């Protein structure tokens, strides 16, 4: 929560910098020029916003979108398949609600990173760029692997909507066990001002309050407004920034922070109490389900990209993630897929009913898939050779199954989609050509993606 001190009390430069760290990237001149350039190029995309749901750990393609019921038992795994709204297409039995909305989706069944490490394959999927080196578990953020993630690029290209940043990540950062953050979770070489706004919290908790947005209870709105006089204090404490020619930028950062705290519209966007009990129940009364619901509210408020990271489940195998090295069948069928089935289907139906699906691109993915053969612990191991992604709305076709894997769901057969192709397609749907350029901190121009737009799935 922000702490604003009275003029007679000391406040550190570090605290002022923390206030300013919400970022101003979206309203800088380079960002505005880049956005104008991209729109002028006219990619043809019609999505106004995007929700990316990242199932951390890597969901198994075999028990979800690409089951192989005729494969040998040691590959087939547990669970049966069920029919869907697409004739002849069957998915895992733990997805009954999704089966009813598959006709609104495009399923990519031949995605590939060729990387079997969570952190480096995750970097590839969130940036569209291969990590150097690949296959490095526990990789840390930073050069040379500092390509900006999806949210960072969007914050660079699009200004904020009012006081709300144009890209938000919730309910926690993507990280390995031990809270070791993956690379590819920030704006990289674009600078900290372009980082997606990170919301840590549990929207399902009765006491849920968005950090940094609530005015302290002991400070009423009139008193808070009066404290904007502290800008003069800020000027004194960071006078060295003025000498360096960067104070104007810092003042804009600080003003955005103040706007975020004071804006009723900003605070309302995060207030799930505005939703009916029926709607909240529909998404599932879980941290994941309510995070997905919050994502819908944020895109309604004008946020361009929201990334929902899978939060660990208490009491579930494999630390409550999709990293199902043991008890794969039990994990997926009993613990992981039920809340996913509920929340994802609710999101698609809700957006459709609100008339928002055609202008909102929704992505459900992991950093990779799972190994074709069941291991000795009844689990599946890391597998970046082939996996599946589901997409909906925002310019993609409905009821399309694109790509095919082999009889064991081990290798792609047709319709190969690499990470750069995925990001190129996502940006295309949002109205940006892959050739749209970024400027890094040294002023060099870089295209936002070097991939191929997968036009076969576009509506």
N, C-alpha and C positions, 0 to 999 in steps of 0.2 A: 504494500500500500504506500502511496506517496506520503512523505512527511514534509510539510511546509512549516518552517520555523518563523517565529516572531522576529521582528527586526532586531530586537535586543539579544537574541540568542544566536549562537554560532551555527553555521551550516557549512559543511565541507564542499569543496569543489567536486569531490567524487559524487556526492549526493546530487548536485546540480547536473552533473554529467549523466547520472542514472535517470533523472527526470527527462533529460533530452534524448535518451537512447531509444525512445519510441520511433525516432527516425523522421527524416524529411525527404527521403530519397524520391518519393513519388511526386514531389512538387519542385524539384530542381529543374533548372533549364535543360540540362542534358536529358533528363527523363522525359520532359514534355516534348522535346524535339524528337527523341527516339519514338515516342508514342505516335506523334504526328506522322513521322516517316513510315512507321509500320502500317498505320491505318490507310495512308495514301497508297501503299503498295497493294492493298485490297486482296487479302487472302480468301475472302468469301465466307469466313467463319461467321456464325451467328450467335454463338454463346456469349452471354454477358458475364457469366461467372462459372466457376468450376469448384466442385467438391471432390477432393482426392481422399479416399479412405485407404490407409496403409495398414494391412494386417501383418504386424511385426512378427517375424519368425519364419514366415514363408508357408502359406497354406498349401496342402497337398492337392495337386490337380486331380489325382485319382479319386478322391472322395468328394470332390466338388464339381468342377465344370467339365472334367474330361475323364470320367470313369471308364475302366476297361473290364467289364464283367466277364469277358471270355478269356482273359489272360490267366496264366497259372496262379494257383492260390497264394504262393509266396510273393506275387506281385499285386494281385487283385486287392488284398486287404479285407478289412471288415466292412460290413454295411452293404445294403442293397442299393439299387437305383430306382428312381421314380420318373414317371412321365412328366413332361412340361407342356406349356402352351404351344411349343413348336413341334409339329408332328415328327415323330421319329427321334427326337432329341431327348436324352435322359440325363439326369444329374444325380448327385448323391442324395440319399434318403433323408439326410438331416436338413434339407433345404426346401421344405414343402411350400413355404410362402413365396420364396423366390421362384419356385416352379410355376407359380401363377402369374408372375410378371416377366418371365423370360422373353415373352413376345415384345417387350419394350426395350430389350437389351441387344447389344452386340457383344459377342464373346470371342476374344482373341485366344486361340488355343495353341499358338506356336510362338510364344514370346521366349526370348533367350538372352541371357547376359554372359553365359559361359564362365560364370564366377560363382563359386560355392561358399563364399564368406559373407556373413550377414552385412558387415559394415561396408565392404567394398562393392558388393552387389547392390546393396541399398543405395550407395553413392551413385552408381550407374542409373538406377531407376528414378532417383529424385533429381538428377541433373542431366541425364542423357549422355554422359561422358564416362568412359571407362576409367576406373581408378588405376593409378600407377604406384606400385604393382597391383595386379589383380590377386585374388585368393589370399588376401591379408586380413585375417580376423583381428579385431581389436584396433583397427586403424584409427588414427586420430585426425580431426579436422586440421586443415592448414595446407600451405603450399607443399608440393606442386598440385595437390588435389583440392583446389579452392575455386572450382567452377560453381557459380551460384545455383541454388536450387530453384524449383519452379516458383515458389513464393517470392524469392529474392528478385527473379527476373520480372515478375509481375509488378512488384513494388517499384522497380526501376522504370517500367514502361507506362504504368498507370498511376495518376495521382490518387491520393486518398479521397474517399467519399466523405465530405464534411470532416469530422474529427476522427473517423474510424480508418485505420490503416487498410490498404487494399489487399493485404495478404496476412492471414492469421493461421497459426498452428495450435492445435489443442488435442487432448487435454494434457499432453506431456511431450517431451522431446523423444526422438527415436534413439534408443541406446541399447547396448548389450547389457547383460547382467553385470551388476556393479556400477550401473549408471555411467558407463563409458559411451559417451555420445558418438554417434556415427558421423563421419564426414558427410557433407551434402545436406546439412540441416540449416544452413544459413546462406547469406548472400555472397559469401566468398569474396572474390576480388572486386565486387561492386562496393564493398565497404559496409560497415555495421549499420549505417543509416538505411540500408535496403533490406536488412534482416526481416523476415516475417515476424509479426508480433506473436510471441509465445505466451499462451495462456495455460498455466499449470493449475489444475484443480479438478474437482469432481462435481460436474453439473447435476449429478443425482443427489448430492448431499443437501439436506435441508438448510444448512448454513452456508451454502455456496454463495460466494461473493467474488466478483472478478477483481483480482489484484490490480491495484493502481487506478481503478476507476471510481472507487467509493470515496466520497469526501469523509474524512474522519468525523465521527459522531460528535466530538467536542468542538468541531468547527462548522458552524452553520454556513449556509450559502452566502449571506451578506458578508460575514467575516472573511470567508474564503475569497470572495470577489475583491474585497478590500486589500487582500494580501498580494494582489498583483503588483503592488508598489515594490515588492521584493525584486522586481526586474532590475531596479537600480542597484540592489545589492548584488545581483548576478553580474551586472556589468563591472562592478568593482572587483569581484572575486575572480573573474576570468578576463581581466584587462589584457593579459598577454595574448589572448585570442584576437583581440582587436588589433594589436600590433601586427599579428600575422595575417590579418585580412579575412579571418574566418568568423568574426563575431556575428555578422549578419546571419550566417547559416545557423549558428548556435541559438540565436534568438528565435528563429523560426521553429527549431526543434522544441524549445521551451514553450513557445506559444501553442504548439500542437499538443503538448502534454497538458497544458492548462485547459485547452478546448476539450480534450478527451474527458477530463474530470468533470467539467462544468456542463457538458452537453447532455440534456435529458434524452435526446435521441440516441446518443451513443450508449448510455446506461440502459435504456429500454431494449436495445437490440440484444443485450446479454441477459435479460431478465426472463427466465423460463416460467416465472409465475404468471406471465401473460398468457401462457398456453393453458388450454383446458386439461383437466385430469384425463379425459379420454384420449387426447392427443399424446400426452406424455406416456400414458399406458401403451399406446399404440407403438411407440418407439422402443418400449422396454424400460423398466425402471432400473437401469444399470448405468454405470459410468460411461460405457461405450454408447448405449442407446441414447442417453441424454446429450452426449457430445455430438452425435449425428443430428439430433434435433436442433441443437444450438447452431450447428453448421448451416442448417436450413434457414434459421432466423438471420444469420449473418449475411448470407447471400441476398436475402430479402432486403436487408438494410443497405445493400450495395457493395459488400465486400467482393472482390473479384476472384480470390482463390482462398479456399479454406482447406487445410490438410488435417484430417482426423487420424491420429496415430492410435493403434490398438493399445489399450491399457492392460496391464497384467491382471489376471483374475486370481483372487485369493482362493486357496484350497484346490486349485486345479493342477494336474500334472504339468511338467515342463515349465514350471514357474508361471503358469497361466498364460503362456504365449503360444504362437503357432509353430514354435520350434520343436516339433513332436518327435524327438529322438526316442522316446519311450511311449508306450500306450497310445499310439497314433489314433487307432479307431476310437477308443474311449474318449480321448481328448477332443477329437473333432465332433463326434456324434453327441456326446453328453455335455461338453463344456463350451467349446469354441463356436461351433456353427449355430446353435440355437439363438444366442443374442445377435449374431450377425444376420441370420435369416430374418429375424424380427425387425431389426433396425434398418437394414438395407431395403427390404421390401416396403417398409413404411415410408422411407424417404422417397422412393420412386413414385409410389402411389400419391403421397402428399404433394409432391411437386407437380404431378400430373393434374390433380384436382384443383390446384391453385393456379393452373395455367403457366407454370414456371419451368416445366421439364424441357420444353423446346429451346429455352434460353439458358439452361443450366446444364453443363456437362458434368456427369457423375462418373467417377472411376473407382472401382474396387480392385485392389491389387495387393501383392506382397513383393518382397525384394527378390524372391525366387520361388521355386517349387520344392517338391520333396522327391527323394530317390524312388525309382520304380520298384525296387525290391525291399520288402519288409526286413528289418534287421533283427538280430537276436533278442532285442528288448521289446519287440512288437512295435517298433517305431519306424519312421522314415527319416533319412538324413538329408543334408543340404543337396539341392539340385538346381543348378542354373542353366542346364542345357535346354530345358523346355518347361514352360508353365503357362498358366492362363490368367487373363485379365478380363474383367467385365466393364463395359462402358454403356452409358445411356444418355439420352437427351442431347442438347447442345450441338446438333448438326450431324450426329451419327445415325445410321439406319437402325430400324427396329427389327428384331427377330432374325438377326444375322449371326451365323456361326462361321467365323473366319479363321482359316488355318486348321491344320491337322497334325496330330502327333502320331508316332508309330503305335504298334499294337500293345506296347508296354507303357505308353506315356513317358518315354525315355528320350526321344529325339524328335525334332520337327520334321515333318514330311512336306508340308506346303504352307504358304502364307507366313513365312518367317517375319517376325517383328522384333527388331532390336531396340535397346533403350533410346537411341537417338531418333528412331522412327516414331516411337511412342511420344516423345516430347514434341517432335515436329508436328505430329497430328494434334496433340493437345493444344499447342499454340495456334495452329491453323484454325481450330474450332473457336478459339477466342479472338480470332481476327488478325493474327500476326503471322506473316510468312516466316519460314525458317531463316530466310536471308536478312530479316530484321536485325539490326546491329546493336550491340552493347558497347560501351566504352569502359574499359577497366580503369583502375586507379592511375595508370600511366598514360591514359589517353588513347590506347590502341583499340581499334574496332574489332569486335568479334561477333559472328552470327549467333543468334540465340539457339540454333540447332543445326547440326550437320546431318540430320537424318532425312528420310523420305516420308512425306505425308502419305499415310495409308488411305488412299482415295477410294479403295474398294469398299470401305465401311462407311463412307460419308453419304449423307442423305441429300 
